């Protein structure tokens, strides 16, 4: 049996909604084999973050090496890499192995407002990891930060995505259509802009949504879909995960990663 493999690099979420745990569920639900490299451990749930503990750069490098020496992944998803030494380690090892189909999902601020990465480290993240990436997914906060522009209208989103794409030589997926009732995404692939239309699901249970979208794109790239197909299928998967009616947690509830399996 041939099963495509995807490596996810990021932080552990003790509630299972986002990060490594959310990625594993998403990857399995999208018919690929999940492998993991952990950058940081977090104590969190749907109501917020309490504490965290980063791994060392040497241990991070060892994790990556052990994967590529034995089971080279067909795609890589990168999430939280919180410090400069860890960022340089991830970028250096992935470049060394010629990793392909890299989908990067940098989140600077959590849903509860917790700052996930310092601005200076975020700049280093962009400089070192974005150019290695097939796709970088950015929420509104990240798109504004890396473009230096305020974005609300659709043309502003398109212009900002183009600016970031050209600066870092990677495709950009801007999440959200500039309207709180909109779930459309804008792809700028280095040449042209393309909107993926979507209607927002009426739910407060969105913990892990951004992570799931990027992991699903990585899974689809690993299976041989092109970038447009991979995003389109990932959006369908995420809509199902948001629409299933799962209600867990006292805060921003968890999405249902496994809805396809039922």
Buried (B, 14 or more C-beta within 10 A) or exposed (E): EEEBBBBBBBBBBBBBBBBBBBBBBBBBBBEBBBBBBBBBBBBBBBBBBEEBEBBEBEBBBBBBBEBBEEEEBBBBBBBBBBBBBBBBBBBBBBEEBEBBBBBBBBBBBBBBEEEBBEEEBBBBBBEBBBBBBBBBBBBBEBBBBBBEBEBEEBEBBBBBBBBBBEBBEBBBBBBBBBEEEBBBBBBBBEEEBBBBEBEBBEBEBBBBBBBBBBBBBBBBBBBEBEBEBBBBBBBEBBBBBBBBEBEBBEBBBBBBBBBBEE
